[in-house]
Amino acid sequence: MLSPETETPVMEPSHGPSRPDSIWAGSDPHGQAALFLIESLIHGLVEKSLMSAGDAVAIVEHAIEAQSDILSELGAASGSLHKAQTLLGAITRSLRGDLPAD
């Protein structure tokens, strides 16, 4: 959902995190929309019990690991990949909120 005042994405508490604007500042709007769509899809699958929250977290953690491998191969690192790591980390934290309490 977009905030009418700023036209920036605002997530409802049951469907994802409130993210600091600093994480999204300067992000490609198409990439931003794609990440929000995928995150919402994953939350929806978990909510409908079509995917476990643990599996959802594992999927995003796998993506983070794959990006880490790419960063290692690049050496000095790409700023955009570091930003992507931060965004995926925010999604992981959001999905961990769907995990059952121990």
N, C-alpha and C positions, 0 to 999 in steps of 0.2 A: 504494500500500500504506500502511496506517496503522500508525504506531508504537504498539504495545500500551501503552506507558507513558504517552504523552501524547495518544494518539488524534489526532495530527497527521500530515498526509501525509508520507511518506518515499519518495523516488523511488529506484529502483534505478539504479546508475550507467549501465547500458546503455539506459535508457529516459528519462533526463532528469537534470536537475541536482539537486544538494542545494541547497536555497534557504535563505537565512537566515530565521529565524523572523520577523525584523523586517519583511520584505516582506509576509508573510501576516498579521501581527498585525491583528486587527480586521476582516479581510476577511469578506465575506458567504460563508457556507459553501456556498451553492448556486452562487455564482459561482466559488468556489474549485474545487468539484467539476467544474464545466463546463470551466474552464481546464485542469485536470489531464487530464480526459477527452480534450479536443481535442489537447493536447500529446502525450499517449500515442498517439492516433490518428495524428497526423502522424509521430511517430517510427516507428510501426509501418509506415506506408506507405513511409517512406524505407528502413527495414530490409528490406522485401520488394521493394524496387526498383520500387515502383509510383509513386513520386514522387522526384525528385532532391532531395538536401539543399539545393541551391541554390534550387530552386523553393520549398521549404518556408521557407527563410529569407526569400525575397522576399515570400511571402504574409504573414508576420508583420510584416515591415518595412512593407508596404503598410498593414496595420492600424494600425501606429504612426503613419504619415504621416496617415492619416485622422483619428486621434485628435488629432494635432497641429493639424490644420486646425480641428477643433472647439474645441480650447483657444484658438486664435487668435481665433476668432469670439466666444468667451465673454469675452475680455479678461483680467480678473484671475485667471482660472483656477479650476477646480474641484479640490478636494483629491482626490476620488475618481477623476477622470480622470488626475491625476498619478500616483496609485497604480497605476492600470491601465497607464499608460505603463511604470512600473517593472516590473510583472509581465510585460508583453509583452517588455520588454528582457531579462528573465531567460530567457524562452522562446527568444528569438532567440539568446542566447549558448549555450543548450543545443543548439539545432539546428545552430549553427555547428560544434559538436563532431562532428557527423555528416559535415561536409564532408570530401572527400578531402584528404589532405596534399599540399601543393604540391611 
